[in-house]
Amino acid sequence: MFDLKDGWNISFAGCGFLGIYHIGVASCLQEQAHYLIKGASKIYGASAGALTASVLVSGASIAKCCEDVIEMAKEARKRNLGPLHPSFNLLKVMRAGLNRDLPTDAHIPASGRLCVSLTRVSDGENQLVSEFSSKEELIQALVCSCFIPIYCGLIPPSFRGVRYVDGGISNNLPNYEMRNTITISPFAGESDICPRDNSFSLHELRFTNTSIHMNMGNMYRLSRALFPPEPKVLAEMCQNGYKDALRFLRENNLLKLECPTAGLSVADVKETTPTSTCCGTTDRSCQSETGQTVVTETTKEWALRRLNLLRKQHWWLDEQVIEKLPAPLKKVFCEACREKHGLYSQVTGLLPVRMASYMLLPYTLPVESAYSVAQRLVEWIPEVTEDVRWLCGMAGTIYRQTWKGAGTSSARDVPVRKCLSMPPSLELSGPLTEQEECQLFSSIDHSSTPSLHPAPSPWISSFKASNQSPEQLGFFVGSESEAEPCHPE
């Protein structure tokens, strides 16, 4: 059972587009156990987990964060190649969303509490950043933590003059080893808050501190981390996060209903009234002082309501998929799924239209690629000098390391080639000197170490005492106790 006596931390794992699961967990913690967020010593995050952690620390709207994730997923799915299409710029969309949703003073509450996991490009070491001097610096750290090489680009972004990439490469679940850390992961495993799959698995994969069970459910989640699903599936993932967080609170007796809290953030409360539904319609009924419901709708409104009941409600999204989510998140998913069923989406989703678009891809892709490359070059102009300098420095470092390794290997080969079992200048006709004795029974080149003079072996003493000729000289390989005198025939 989780103990809160010595303080606690919260850690969100990196997961790409599965960050919608973290939004469901965060909404549950804000609604059911807001004290866990308010009283946490530090909130850690890597990649997409760092985005959710920044929203919790800064007090931004979770509904707007959810809307941004859905917007990115829709932009990625709009193209034939998905997020791999040259015209899709994930970092640009992410940066625009963070600038729009995070408060102006987001860096003030984030400093000291928010810990962003980064991977340094120069040596691949992990670094946790927790101090930010401005909102722009906070956003830059979040962008560095979400940068996946090749998937997001070739030149990694910089933070305070140092190049970083995705923090999940070196530490995907920061501070997971501490007993008082609440670990959150969208993959079924050994984390505190994670999915519980029905399929049993004996194998477990540890990816940079993240526990992942080897089953079909996690295989599907891994495929959706980089290639997002449709909004309906995202809504189901978000509700699964809400349910898993609620189960964790109940199992550890952390669900304190007797101490109600604000739950949603101030921005969410301002946007949504207590009587609003997920589709944005407002209930005209109110309660009197005696607690009875009094209907205040007009005849026209009553007639329209009766007509609306004749058709199926929420035909674009099953209500059970979002029944557990707060009203602001319900509204976001309803609008996203309803937009998908518009006239333009239905026409472009037809099989003949999709087949025609794939057949024209060899002709349209070069034009779109050229346009996107030209657009990115224009946006790259302010950073050309710094990026080119970094590329030249990296090329010089690799060149020096390559030549240094080659020189070291050639230097190591020299002593082996100079080893001799017997010096060529050694003559056995006369008495042996001490230096010749050492060289005779040693394979080490003593020319580089003239100060080393090992003591002569007792076999050398017996050889000198017997004063045998070279023709009578024999060698024995074995222990001294097995030695027998050699007699010439």
Secondary structure, DSSP 8 states (H G I E B T S, - for coil): ----TT--EEEE---GGGHHHHHHHHHHHHHH-HHHHHS-S-EEEETHHHHHHHHHHHT--HHHHHHHHHHHHHHHHTSTTGGGSTT--HHHHHHHHHHHHS-TTTHHHHTTTEEEEEEETTT--EEEE---SSHHHHHHHHHHHT--BTTTBSS--EETTEEEEEGGGT-SSTTTTSTTEEEE-SSSSSSSB----SS--S-EEEETTEEEE-SHHHHHHHHHHHS---HHHHHHHHHHHHHHHHHHHHHTT---TTS----S-HHHHHHS-TTB-TTS-B--EEE-TTS-EEE---HHHHHHHHHHHTS-TTTTS-GGGSTTS-HHHHHHHHHHHHHHTSHHHHHHTSHHHHHHHHHTHHHHHHHHHHHHHHHHHHHHGGGHHHHHHHHHHHHHHHHHHHHHHHHHHHHHHHHHHT--SS-TT--SSS---HHHHHHHT--S-TTS-TT------HHHHHHHHHT--GGG-----S-GGG-------
